[in-house]
C-alpha cells in the first residue's frame, strides 16, 4: 500500500498544471526550484508529444508529404555541400604537367575534395593542386581492343580505388579527365536534386551522333565527367574487377564502367550540363545555345579554339570562371530581348557573349546551335550529325550578327551584378543606323538562385533594353511575368499617352519625373521624352 501510494503521488502532480500549481500554493514545503523543475518537465513532455505527432503525420501520410516536401526534407537529409563531393581525376605522368593548369582553375584546396590518379609518380606535391596517387597495377587484366590503349583499364579502375580509400562523408563520386573543367557549385546544386542513398549514375553522352553510335547512347562519356552516388559506388567497387575481366574488348574506361553498372541494373540519368565536347574548332555556336540546366563541365579544351579572342586556352577558361564565381547558376544562360522601335533583337549569353541582330528574330530560331565548329572525327567522308538542332554559321562576317564578348564582371552587393561586353571585330559592314555605332553593352542582373523544385521545371528569364543607345547599351535581366512572352511586341505608336501599365502597376506620365537615364529601386519606367513614338522600358526589379 505504501509503495503504491508513493508511486501515485508524482503521477498525480504531473496530470494537470493547474493541480500542481494549486498544491504548490497550499504547501509551504515546495521550493521555487522544485516548482520550476515541474514546469520544465511538463514543457518537455508537451514538446516531445508534439514531435511524435508531427513525425507520424509526415512519415505515413502521402498527401501531407506531397503538400509539405520542404518540411519532410528538413526532417530527413541535410542539403548537399561541396564537402560531400569527391573528384577522382584520371591522368598520366606524360599529360599531367601540361594539363594541371586546367585542374588548378576549378580546384580549391580549402573547399574541394579531389585526387589525381597517375600511372607513375615523379612529381612534387603542389598545395594548389589535388593530391597525386599512383594507381595500382592492372597488368593482370586483359585488353583486346584493336589499336586501343591499355591505360583504359587503369582509368576504369579509378572508380574502385577512389571508393576503397573509404573517405568519410562522401555522398557523390565525380569522375573526369585531367582536361575536364568542372563547375563545382553547379554540380553541388544539380546533385542536390538526387538522393545519394539511392543508386544513381548521372552524366551525358556525346554531342556527336556518330560517337554515340560507336560507343553507346546510354553511356556517360568520361571526359565530360559523370557522378555516381556513394551507395552505388560502393556496390560497383566490389564487382569492378570481375567486370574488367569480362569487358576486355571495350575501348575506353567509361565503356567498362557503363557495362558494369548495366550489369548492376542501373541506367544513365541524363544531365545536359556535362559536356564531352566531341567537336573541334570554334565553340561559339555551342556555348551560345546552352540548355536551361546549369553548366557542369567542359572537356577537350586542347582540341578547340580559345573560348575568348586574344587569350590563350587557359586564360580564356579562367576568364569564364571569373564570371562563374560571381553567379555560377547564370553562366551561359541565354536571355533574348527586343527593341521594337528600332527592330533590334539581342541574345545575351551571360558571362560569355552577346549577339545583336537586325530585325525580329524569333526565339525558337535562336535556340538552335550555329555550326561554328567541325566534327570530332576528321576526314572527307565524315558526316556532321549532332545530337541537337543546328543552323548555319555564315562564312561572311557581314552576314553574322554583331558580337560582344565579356570584358569585365562585378557585383554591387545586394543591388545586383553587372557585366560589360565589348564589340569584337569591328568590320567594314553596313549596319542599321540604330546599332552601327554600338561598342559596349552593360548587363544588369540579380544572382540566379534556384531551389530543387525550380530546377525540376526551369524557365528562361526575360530582359529589357535601355530606351536610348548609341555607343553603349544597357540591358536588364529579370524574371518573366506569369504570362509574358519572349517576343517582339508592337511599339506604342504615335498616339499621345497619359498613363502606362508596367507589370500590373499604372503610372501617370504627368506625375513622373521623366528622364531617359532614370534608375531607382522597385518598379521603374524609362522614357525618352519629347519624341514620338514614346520609348518605354519597365524594369523589375530596378538596379541602379
C-alpha positions as CSV (number, residue, x, y, z in Angstrom):
1,X,0.0,0.0,0.0
2,X,2.7,2.4,1.0
3,X,4.7,1.7,-2.2
4,X,1.6,2.1,-4.3
5,X,0.8,5.5,-2.8
6,X,4.4,6.6,-3.2
7,X,4.1,5.8,-6.9
8,X,0.9,7.6,-7.5
9,X,1.9,10.8,-5.8
10,X,4.3,12.0,-8.5
11,X,1.9,10.9,-11.2
12,X,-1.0,12.9,-9.8
13,X,1.2,16.0,-9.7
14,X,2.0,15.7,-13.4
15,X,-1.6,15.2,-14.6
16,X,-2.5,18.8,-14.6
17,X,-0.5,22.0,-14.5
18,X,-3.4,23.6,-12.6
19,X,-3.4,20.9,-9.9
20,X,0.3,21.2,-9.3
21,X,0.0,25.0,-9.0
22,X,-2.9,24.7,-6.6
23,X,-1.0,22.2,-4.3
24,X,2.1,24.4,-4.7
25,X,0.2,27.4,-3.2
26,X,-1.1,25.3,-0.3
27,X,2.1,23.5,0.6
28,X,4.8,25.7,2.2
29,X,7.4,22.9,1.8
30,X,7.8,23.2,-2.0
31,X,10.7,25.3,-3.0
32,X,10.8,27.6,-6.1
33,X,13.4,25.3,-7.7
34,X,11.1,22.3,-7.4
35,X,8.3,24.3,-9.0
36,X,10.5,25.4,-11.9
37,X,11.6,21.7,-12.4
38,X,7.9,20.6,-12.7
39,X,7.2,23.3,-15.2
40,X,10.3,22.4,-17.3
41,X,9.4,18.7,-17.2
42,X,5.8,19.4,-18.3
43,X,7.0,21.6,-21.2
44,X,9.5,18.9,-22.3
45,X,6.8,16.2,-22.3
46,X,4.5,18.5,-24.3
47,X,7.2,19.2,-26.9
48,X,8.1,15.5,-27.1
49,X,4.5,14.6,-27.7
50,X,4.2,17.3,-30.5
51,X,7.3,16.0,-32.2
52,X,5.9,12.4,-32.2
53,X,2.6,13.6,-33.7
54,X,4.4,15.6,-36.5
55,X,6.7,12.8,-37.3
56,X,3.8,10.3,-37.5
57,X,1.8,12.6,-39.8
58,X,4.6,13.4,-42.2
59,X,6.1,9.9,-42.2
60,X,2.9,7.9,-43.0
61,X,0.7,10.3,-44.9
62,X,1.5,10.5,-48.6
63,X,-0.8,13.5,-49.0
64,X,1.0,15.5,-46.4
65,X,4.3,14.5,-47.8
66,X,3.3,15.9,-51.2
67,X,2.0,19.1,-49.7
68,X,4.9,19.8,-47.5
69,X,8.1,18.5,-49.2
70,X,10.4,21.1,-47.7
71,X,9.4,20.1,-44.1
72,X,9.9,16.4,-45.0
73,X,13.4,17.2,-46.3
74,X,14.2,19.2,-43.2
75,X,13.4,16.2,-41.1
76,X,15.5,14.0,-43.3
77,X,18.7,14.7,-45.3
78,X,20.7,17.8,-44.9
79,X,21.5,19.7,-48.1
80,X,24.4,18.6,-50.3
81,X,27.5,20.7,-49.9
82,X,30.9,20.9,-51.6
83,X,32.5,18.7,-49.0
84,X,30.1,15.9,-50.0
85,X,31.7,15.6,-53.5
86,X,34.9,13.7,-54.1
87,X,36.5,14.2,-57.5
88,X,38.7,11.5,-59.0
89,X,40.7,12.7,-62.0
90,X,42.4,10.2,-64.3
91,X,45.7,11.4,-65.7
92,X,49.1,10.2,-66.6
93,X,52.7,11.1,-66.0
94,X,53.1,12.4,-69.5
95,X,50.0,14.6,-69.6
96,X,49.7,15.9,-66.1
97,X,52.4,18.6,-66.4
98,X,50.7,20.3,-69.3
99,X,47.1,19.8,-68.2
100,X,47.4,20.5,-64.5
101,X,46.7,24.2,-65.3
102,X,43.1,23.2,-66.2
103,X,42.6,21.5,-62.8
104,X,44.1,24.4,-61.0
105,X,41.3,26.7,-62.4
106,X,38.4,24.8,-60.7
107,X,40.1,23.1,-57.8
108,X,40.2,24.9,-54.4
109,X,42.3,23.2,-51.7
110,X,40.2,24.8,-49.0
111,X,36.8,23.6,-50.2
112,X,37.2,20.9,-52.9
113,X,38.0,17.2,-52.3
114,X,39.8,15.6,-55.1
115,X,42.6,13.1,-56.1
116,X,44.5,12.7,-59.3
117,X,45.4,9.2,-60.3
118,X,48.6,8.7,-62.3
119,X,50.3,5.7,-63.9
120,X,53.6,6.5,-62.2
121,X,55.0,9.2,-59.8
122,X,57.8,11.6,-60.0
123,X,56.1,14.9,-59.2
124,X,56.5,17.0,-56.1
125,X,53.3,17.9,-54.2
126,X,51.7,21.2,-55.1
127,X,49.3,22.7,-52.5
128,X,47.3,24.4,-55.2
129,X,46.5,21.0,-56.8
130,X,44.9,17.8,-55.6
131,X,47.0,15.1,-54.0
132,X,48.6,12.7,-56.5
133,X,48.0,8.9,-56.2
134,X,49.8,6.2,-58.2
135,X,47.3,3.7,-59.5
136,X,47.5,0.0,-58.6
137,X,49.0,-2.5,-61.0
138,X,46.4,-3.6,-63.6
139,X,48.6,-5.9,-65.7
140,X,46.6,-9.0,-64.8
141,X,43.5,-7.7,-66.7
142,X,43.2,-8.4,-70.4
143,X,42.8,-5.7,-73.1
144,X,41.8,-6.7,-76.7
145,X,40.5,-3.6,-78.4
146,X,42.5,-3.2,-81.7
147,X,44.6,-0.1,-81.7
148,X,43.4,1.0,-78.2
149,X,45.3,1.9,-75.1
150,X,45.7,-0.4,-72.1
151,X,45.5,2.6,-69.9
152,X,41.7,2.4,-70.2
153,X,41.8,-0.4,-67.7
154,X,43.6,1.7,-65.1
155,X,41.2,4.6,-65.8
156,X,38.2,2.4,-65.3
157,X,39.6,1.0,-62.1
158,X,39.9,4.5,-60.6
159,X,36.2,4.1,-59.8
160,X,37.2,1.2,-57.4
161,X,40.3,2.7,-56.0
162,X,38.6,6.0,-55.1
163,X,35.9,4.2,-53.1
164,X,38.3,1.8,-51.4
165,X,40.0,4.7,-49.8
166,X,36.9,5.0,-47.5
167,X,36.9,8.7,-47.2
168,X,34.3,9.9,-44.8
169,X,31.1,11.9,-45.5
170,X,31.2,11.4,-49.3
171,X,27.8,11.4,-51.0
172,X,28.9,11.6,-54.6
173,X,31.9,10.4,-56.5
174,X,32.7,12.5,-59.5
175,X,35.0,11.2,-62.3
176,X,36.7,13.0,-65.1
177,X,39.9,13.5,-67.1
178,X,42.8,15.9,-66.5
179,X,41.4,18.2,-69.2
180,X,37.9,18.3,-67.8
181,X,37.0,21.6,-66.3
182,X,34.3,21.2,-63.6
183,X,31.9,23.9,-62.4
184,X,31.7,22.8,-58.8
185,X,29.0,25.0,-57.4
186,X,26.6,24.0,-60.2
187,X,27.4,20.3,-59.6
188,X,26.5,20.7,-55.9
189,X,23.2,22.4,-56.9
190,X,22.3,19.8,-59.5
191,X,23.2,16.8,-57.4
192,X,21.0,18.2,-54.6
193,X,18.0,17.0,-56.7
194,X,19.0,13.4,-56.1
195,X,19.2,11.2,-53.0
196,X,22.7,9.8,-52.7
197,X,21.4,6.9,-50.7
198,X,19.8,5.5,-53.9
199,X,21.7,4.2,-56.9
200,X,22.4,7.0,-59.4
201,X,24.7,7.1,-62.4
202,X,24.5,10.7,-63.7
203,X,26.1,12.2,-66.8
204,X,25.6,12.8,-70.5
205,X,26.6,11.3,-73.8
206,X,28.5,12.8,-76.7
207,X,27.5,15.8,-78.9
208,X,28.4,13.7,-81.9
209,X,25.7,11.3,-83.2
210,X,28.5,9.1,-84.7
211,X,30.4,8.8,-81.4
212,X,27.2,7.7,-79.7
213,X,26.6,5.1,-82.4
214,X,30.1,3.8,-82.0
215,X,30.0,3.5,-78.2
216,X,26.5,4.0,-76.7
217,X,23.7,6.5,-76.4
218,X,23.2,5.3,-72.8
219,X,26.7,5.8,-71.6
220,X,28.1,8.8,-69.7
221,X,31.2,9.8,-71.7
222,X,34.1,10.0,-69.2
223,X,35.7,13.2,-70.5
224,X,32.6,15.2,-69.9
225,X,32.5,13.8,-66.4
226,X,29.9,11.8,-64.5
227,X,28.7,11.3,-61.0
228,X,27.9,8.1,-59.1
229,X,26.1,8.1,-55.8
230,X,28.0,6.8,-52.8
231,X,25.7,3.8,-52.3
232,X,26.1,2.7,-55.9
233,X,29.9,3.4,-56.0
234,X,30.4,1.1,-53.0
235,X,28.5,-1.7,-54.9
236,X,30.5,-1.0,-58.0
237,X,33.8,-1.2,-56.3
238,X,33.0,-4.8,-55.1
239,X,32.4,-6.1,-58.6
240,X,34.6,-3.9,-60.7
241,X,37.5,-6.4,-61.1
242,X,35.2,-9.1,-62.4
243,X,33.8,-6.7,-64.9
244,X,37.2,-5.8,-66.1
245,X,37.9,-9.4,-66.9
246,X,34.7,-9.7,-69.0
247,X,34.9,-6.5,-71.0
248,X,38.4,-6.7,-72.4
249,X,37.1,-6.0,-75.9
250,X,35.9,-2.4,-74.9
251,X,37.8,0.7,-76.0
252,X,37.7,3.1,-73.0
253,X,37.4,3.2,-69.3
254,X,34.0,4.8,-69.4
255,X,32.7,1.9,-71.5
256,X,33.8,-0.5,-68.9
257,X,32.2,1.4,-66.0
258,X,29.0,1.7,-68.0
259,X,28.9,-2.0,-68.8
260,X,29.5,-2.9,-65.1
261,X,26.7,-0.5,-64.0
262,X,24.4,-2.0,-66.6
263,X,25.0,-5.5,-65.0
264,X,24.1,-4.0,-61.7
265,X,20.8,-3.0,-63.3
266,X,21.4,0.8,-63.3
267,X,20.8,3.1,-66.3
268,X,22.1,6.5,-67.0
269,X,20.3,9.6,-65.6
270,X,20.9,12.4,-68.2
271,X,22.1,15.8,-67.1
272,X,22.8,18.0,-70.2
273,X,25.2,20.3,-68.3
274,X,28.0,17.7,-68.7
275,X,29.8,18.4,-72.0
276,X,32.1,15.9,-73.6
277,X,32.9,18.4,-76.4
278,X,33.3,15.9,-79.2
279,X,33.8,18.7,-81.7
280,X,36.7,20.8,-82.9
281,X,37.4,24.4,-83.8
282,X,35.2,27.3,-82.6
283,X,32.8,26.6,-79.8
284,X,31.0,29.9,-80.1
285,X,27.8,28.3,-81.5
286,X,27.7,25.6,-78.9
287,X,28.3,27.9,-75.9
288,X,25.7,30.5,-77.2
289,X,22.9,28.0,-77.1
290,X,23.4,26.2,-73.8
291,X,20.4,24.4,-72.3
292,X,18.5,25.8,-69.4
293,X,20.2,23.4,-67.0
294,X,23.4,24.7,-65.2
295,X,26.8,24.3,-66.9
296,X,28.6,21.4,-65.2
297,X,31.7,20.6,-67.2
298,X,33.7,21.3,-70.4
299,X,36.2,18.8,-71.9
300,X,38.6,18.6,-74.8
301,X,39.6,22.2,-74.4
302,X,43.0,21.5,-76.1
303,X,41.2,20.4,-79.3
304,X,39.2,23.7,-79.7
305,X,40.0,27.3,-80.1
306,X,40.3,29.6,-77.1
307,X,36.9,30.5,-75.7
308,X,37.6,34.2,-75.9
309,X,39.5,36.2,-78.6
310,X,43.0,37.4,-77.8
311,X,43.5,34.9,-75.0
312,X,45.2,31.5,-74.8
313,X,43.2,28.5,-73.8
314,X,43.9,28.6,-70.1
315,X,43.4,32.4,-69.9
316,X,40.1,32.1,-71.7
317,X,38.8,29.4,-69.3
318,X,40.0,31.5,-66.4
319,X,38.0,34.5,-67.8
320,X,34.9,32.4,-68.0
321,X,35.4,31.1,-64.4
322,X,35.7,34.6,-63.1
323,X,32.1,35.2,-64.2
324,X,31.1,31.8,-62.8
325,X,32.4,32.6,-59.4
326,X,30.1,35.7,-59.3
327,X,26.9,33.9,-60.5
328,X,27.5,30.2,-61.2
329,X,23.9,29.3,-61.9
330,X,23.6,32.1,-64.6
331,X,26.8,31.3,-66.6
332,X,26.0,30.6,-70.3
333,X,22.2,31.1,-69.6
334,X,20.6,32.7,-72.7
335,X,18.1,35.6,-72.5
336,X,16.6,37.2,-75.6
337,X,15.2,40.8,-75.6
338,X,13.8,43.1,-78.3
339,X,13.7,46.7,-79.2
340,X,10.6,47.0,-81.3
341,X,11.1,50.7,-82.1
342,X,14.4,50.0,-83.8
343,X,13.6,46.5,-84.9
344,X,16.6,45.0,-83.0
345,X,16.9,41.6,-81.4
346,X,19.6,40.9,-78.7
347,X,20.7,37.5,-77.5
348,X,22.5,37.6,-74.1
349,X,24.6,34.6,-73.1
350,X,25.5,35.7,-69.6
351,X,29.2,35.6,-68.8
352,X,30.3,34.9,-72.3
353,X,28.9,36.8,-75.3
354,X,26.1,39.0,-76.7
355,X,24.8,38.9,-80.3
356,X,22.9,41.9,-81.7
357,X,20.7,41.1,-84.7
358,X,19.0,43.5,-87.1
359,X,15.2,42.7,-87.4
360,X,12.9,40.5,-85.5
361,X,14.4,37.1,-84.7
362,X,12.0,34.6,-83.3
363,X,13.2,32.9,-80.1
364,X,13.0,29.3,-81.4
365,X,15.3,30.2,-84.2
366,X,17.9,31.5,-81.7
367,X,17.8,28.3,-79.6
368,X,19.4,26.1,-82.2
369,X,23.2,25.9,-82.4
370,X,25.2,27.7,-85.0
371,X,27.7,25.3,-86.7
372,X,30.8,27.3,-85.9
373,X,32.6,24.1,-85.1
374,X,33.7,21.0,-87.1
375,X,33.3,17.3,-86.5
376,X,35.4,15.4,-84.0
377,X,36.5,12.7,-86.4
378,X,38.5,14.1,-89.3
379,X,38.2,13.0,-93.0
380,X,36.3,13.9,-96.1
381,X,33.7,11.1,-95.6
382,X,32.8,12.0,-92.1
383,X,29.2,13.3,-91.7
384,X,28.3,16.2,-89.4
385,X,25.5,14.6,-87.4
386,X,24.9,16.0,-84.0
387,X,22.6,15.4,-81.0
388,X,20.9,18.8,-81.3
389,X,19.3,21.2,-83.8
390,X,21.8,23.3,-85.8
391,X,21.8,26.2,-88.1
392,X,24.4,27.6,-90.5
393,X,27.1,29.9,-89.3
394,X,27.6,32.4,-92.1
395,X,31.1,32.4,-93.6
396,X,30.7,36.1,-94.4
397,X,31.3,38.2,-91.3
398,X,28.8,40.8,-92.5
399,X,26.1,38.1,-92.6
400,X,26.6,37.5,-88.9
401,X,25.1,39.5,-86.0
402,X,27.3,41.9,-84.1
403,X,29.2,40.1,-81.4
404,X,30.2,41.4,-78.0
405,X,32.5,39.3,-75.7
406,X,32.7,39.5,-71.9
407,X,35.2,42.1,-70.8
408,X,34.6,42.5,-67.1
409,X,32.2,41.5,-64.4
410,X,31.4,42.6,-60.8
411,X,28.9,42.9,-58.0
412,X,27.2,45.8,-56.3
413,X,26.3,43.6,-53.3
414,X,22.5,43.3,-52.7
415,X,21.8,45.7,-55.6
416,X,22.9,43.0,-58.1
417,X,25.6,42.2,-60.6
418,X,27.0,43.9,-63.7
419,X,28.9,42.5,-66.6
420,X,30.4,44.5,-69.5
421,X,30.7,43.2,-73.1
422,X,32.9,44.8,-75.8
423,X,32.3,44.6,-79.5
424,X,34.6,42.2,-81.3
425,X,35.9,42.5,-84.8
426,X,34.6,46.0,-85.9
427,X,34.3,45.1,-89.6
428,X,33.5,47.3,-92.6
429,X,29.9,46.1,-92.9
430,X,26.7,48.1,-93.5
431,X,24.7,48.1,-90.3
432,X,21.4,49.6,-89.3
433,X,21.6,53.2,-88.1
434,X,20.4,52.3,-84.6
435,X,23.3,49.9,-83.9
436,X,26.2,50.8,-86.2
437,X,28.0,52.9,-83.5
438,X,27.4,50.4,-80.7
439,X,30.6,49.5,-78.9
440,X,29.8,48.5,-75.4
441,X,26.9,46.6,-73.7
442,X,26.3,46.5,-69.9
443,X,24.1,43.8,-68.4
444,X,22.5,44.2,-65.0
445,X,21.1,41.2,-63.2
446,X,20.5,39.6,-59.8
447,X,22.2,36.4,-58.7
448,X,20.3,33.5,-60.1
449,X,19.4,31.1,-57.3
450,X,17.1,28.1,-57.9
451,X,15.9,25.7,-55.3
452,X,15.4,22.0,-56.1
453,X,11.8,22.4,-57.1
454,X,12.6,25.2,-59.5
455,X,15.4,23.2,-61.1
456,X,12.9,20.5,-62.0
457,X,10.9,23.0,-64.1
458,X,13.3,25.7,-65.2
459,X,12.1,28.8,-67.1
460,X,14.1,31.1,-69.2
461,X,14.4,34.7,-67.9
462,X,13.4,37.8,-69.8
463,X,15.4,41.0,-70.4
464,X,14.8,44.7,-71.3
465,X,16.9,47.0,-73.5
466,X,17.6,50.6,-72.4
467,X,15.4,53.1,-74.5
468,X,18.3,55.1,-75.9
469,X,21.7,53.9,-77.0
470,X,24.4,54.9,-79.5
471,X,27.8,53.7,-78.4
472,X,26.6,51.9,-75.3
473,X,23.5,49.9,-74.4
474,X,22.2,48.8,-71.0
475,X,20.3,45.5,-70.6
476,X,18.4,44.3,-67.5
477,X,17.8,40.6,-67.0
478,X,14.8,39.7,-64.8
479,X,12.2,37.1,-64.1
480,X,9.5,36.9,-66.7
481,X,6.0,37.7,-65.6
482,X,3.5,34.9,-65.3
483,X,2.1,35.1,-68.9
484,X,4.8,37.1,-70.5
485,X,6.0,36.0,-74.0
486,X,9.6,36.4,-75.1
487,X,8.8,38.0,-78.4
488,X,9.0,41.4,-80.2
489,X,6.0,43.5,-79.1
490,X,4.3,46.1,-81.2
491,X,5.5,49.6,-80.4
492,X,3.2,52.1,-78.7
493,X,2.5,54.1,-81.9
494,X,2.3,57.8,-82.4
495,X,-0.7,58.4,-80.1
496,X,-0.2,60.6,-77.1
497,X,0.0,58.6,-73.8
498,X,-1.3,59.8,-70.5
499,X,-0.6,56.7,-68.5
500,X,1.0,53.3,-69.0
501,X,0.9,50.0,-67.2
502,X,4.1,48.4,-66.0
503,X,3.9,44.9,-64.5
504,X,0.4,45.5,-63.1
505,X,1.1,49.0,-61.8
506,X,-0.3,52.0,-63.5
507,X,1.9,55.1,-63.9
508,X,0.6,58.6,-64.6
509,X,3.1,60.1,-67.0
510,X,2.3,63.7,-65.9
511,X,3.3,62.7,-62.3
512,X,6.6,61.2,-63.3
513,X,10.0,62.9,-63.4
514,X,10.8,61.9,-67.0
515,X,14.5,61.3,-67.6
516,X,16.0,58.9,-70.1
517,X,18.6,57.8,-67.6
518,X,16.2,57.4,-64.6
519,X,17.0,54.4,-62.4
520,X,15.7,53.5,-59.0
521,X,14.7,50.5,-56.9
522,X,11.4,48.7,-57.4
523,X,9.1,49.4,-60.4
524,X,10.7,51.8,-62.8
525,X,9.7,53.5,-66.1
526,X,12.3,54.7,-68.5
527,X,11.2,57.2,-71.1
528,X,12.7,59.1,-73.9
529,X,10.9,62.4,-73.7
530,X,9.8,64.7,-76.4
531,X,9.9,62.1,-79.2
532,X,7.1,60.3,-81.0
533,X,6.6,57.4,-80.5
534,X,7.4,57.3,-76.8
535,X,10.0,54.6,-75.9
536,X,9.1,52.8,-72.7
537,X,11.0,50.3,-70.6
538,X,9.8,48.6,-67.5
539,X,12.5,47.3,-65.2
540,X,11.7,44.8,-62.4
541,X,13.4,44.9,-60.1
542,X,15.4,48.0,-60.8
543,X,19.1,48.1,-60.3
544,X,20.9,51.5,-60.2
